[in-house]
């Protein structure tokens, strides 16, 4: 089910769910690729955002703020 623009992106959503609902967030994930040393969308597509943050030692709050801003929520 596609998310509406009023539903915020959460740490429980998978990378695929986020990008499917909000295609403009793909650039946010890609902006981290150089920092983490690999393609997040390639390696973590089926993982929730919290796992992405944990694996790559990213600030979860900052990631969610950036994703929600990209999705204009």
Buried (B, 14 or more C-beta within 10 A) or exposed (E): EEBEEEEEBBBEBBBEBBBEBBEEBBEBBEEBBEEBEEEBBEBBBEBBBBBBBEBBEBEEEEBBEBBBEBBEB
